[in-house]
Amino acid sequence: MSLTIKVYSDYVCPFCFLAEQPLEEAIQGKDVEVEWMPYELRPYPNKTLLPEESYLQTTWKQSVYPMAEKMGIHIVLPRVSPQPYTHLAFEGYQYAKEHGKGNEYNDRMLRAFFQEELDIGNIDVLCKLAEKVGLNVMEYREALKTRKYKEVHERALEHAYNEANISAVPTFIIGNTVVQGVRSKEALESVIEKELARHQ
């Protein structure tokens, strides 16, 4: 049986996007299965961030951009203002996961927001992105409009907040080890190898 790696993330968290590449590199050729887990940093009706606010600009200048540059990853602070709520994108993720496209969908959402500055809170935008990962757009749109996966998503959040006790994203649960924040490929590999040995 494969080793499971659960990654708790939000589509509007730049560090979640930056954490993706080292993880992809660390799992190459290993018997692991990655499952992305929803975590909303600012669930409705909490206020979301405004990209024009100076403290956010400063955070990006001081930590996001330098880290991305070091990693060779193109990222921008999206000009979508206010930043979108992510519950609809996550409900769409549940649909994608059910159709075997969860990981591709997750990657597409992060890239859409942090590289293309698309409003991933907008149903029309989400439908175009769903089509790009090969999902049935009519079914997908219907699922979002009727909120078919609302309860599934709410249960996933309940699990993240209260059962897994996740307090920051990205958080990786690799077997029995919890790792927070963006980590290098080597750091992740080291944990994965230890857990694989224990797993077997």
N, C-alpha and C positions, 0 to 999 in steps of 0.2 A: 504493500500500500504506500502511495506517495506521501511525502511530508507536506502538510498543509501550512501555507503562509497566508495569514489574514492581514490585509492592509486597510487600516481605517483612514479614510481621507474625505476631503470635501473638494468639489470642483472649483471653488473660488479660493483655494489655498495654494499659493505659489510654491510652497515647499513640498506639497503633495505632488505637484507636477515635476519638480526637480528630483524627487525621490524615486521616480519611476525608472529612469535610465540605469542607475547603478543596480537596482533590483533586477532588471531584465538581464544585465550582464552577469550578475552574481548567480542566477539560476541556470544559466546555459549548461546543457548537458547533465543536469541533475534531476533526480526523481522527485520533483516537487510540484505542487499545485498551488497557484496563487488565486486567492479569492479577495476581490476588492469589497470592502465593507463601508456602507454609507455612514457619514458623520456630518451633521449640519453644524457649522460653527455659529451661524446666526439664523436660527429657524424663525419663520414668520410667527408673530408680528414684530420681532426684534428689528431694530434698524440695521440695515446693511451698510457697508463702507462706501464712502465717496472718494473716488480716485483723486479728485482735485485737492483734498485736504492735505495740508503740509506734513502732518505726522506720518501719513501713509507714504507720501513721496519720499520722505526721509528714510523710512524703513526700507523702502525699495533701493534707494541709493546706497544705503549703508550695508544692507545684508543680502537682499534678493539678487540685485544685479552683479555684485562681486562674486557671489557663489555660482551663479549661472555662467558667468564668464570663465571662471576656473574650470567648470565642468564642460564647457563648450556647448551649452544649450541656449538656443534662442528663446528669450522670454520677454514679454512687455507687460507693463502695468496697463490693463485694459481700460479704455476710456468710457466704458459702459457705466453710467452714473444715474442713480445709485447702483451698486453692484447687485446682480440678480439673486433672488432666492433660489435655492437649488433643489427644492422638494420635487418639482416636476421632472427635472433632469434625472433625479434619483428614482422616481417612479418609472420613468422610461428605462432606467438601468435594470429594474426588476423584470421588465418585459424582455429586454435584450438578453439577460442572464437565462431566462426561461427558454430562449431560442438559441442558446449556445454561443452568444456573441458578447457576453458581459465584459470581458477584458478589452476587446477591440472598442466597444462602446465607451468604456471608461477613458481609454487613451484619447479617443476622438473628442470627448467633452473637454478634457484638460487642454488639448491643443487648440480647440475652437476658441476657448476663452483666453488662454495665455499667449497664443501666437497670432490668432486671427481677430481678436477683440470682438467676438460675437456675443450677443445677448442670449446666454443659455437659459434664461428664464422665459423666453418667448417660444410658444408652441410651434410657430412656423419655422423658426430657426432649428429647433430640436428635431422637427420632422425631416428637414434637409440633411441634418447630420446622421439621423437614423438610417436614411436612405443610403448614405455613403458607406455605412458599415454593413449594408446588405439586408436591412430589416424591411418587413412589409409596412410601408408607410401608412396605408389606410388603417391597418390594425393598430399600429403604434399610436397614430393620432387619436383614434377612438379610445384607446386605453388611457391616454392622458386626459382627454375631454371628460370621460366618465369617471376619472380618478380610480380606475379599476385596481391599481396597485397601491392605493393610499394606505390601506391597513398593513400590507406587507412591508411597506417602507417605514411606517410608524413602529412596527415591531422591530425592524432592523435598528432603528434609532434607540428604542427602549433598551435593546440588547447592548448597543455601544455605550450609552450613557450609564446604565444601571447594572448591567451584568458583567460586561467586560471592563467597566470603570475607566473608559478612555477619557483622558482629560486634555489631550493635545493631539494634533494631527501634523504629519503622518505618524501613525503608530503601527509597527509591525508586530504581529504575534507569530513567531517562528517556532513551531512545535510548542515547547513550554517556556520559551524565552521572549520577553517583551522588550522591544527596541523602539525608542522614540526619536523622531527627527530624521533629517536627511543624513544618511550614512554612506560611506564609500563602498564601492564594490567589494573591496578586500574585507572590510568590517562585516558586511552582510554575509560574505562567503564563509568567513570564520564561524559565525553563529550557525549558518545552515549546515556546515560540515559536522559541527558538534552535535546538532540536533539529529542529523541523518544517522550518525553513529549510534546515538541513544535510541533512535526510532527502530533501528534494525536489531 
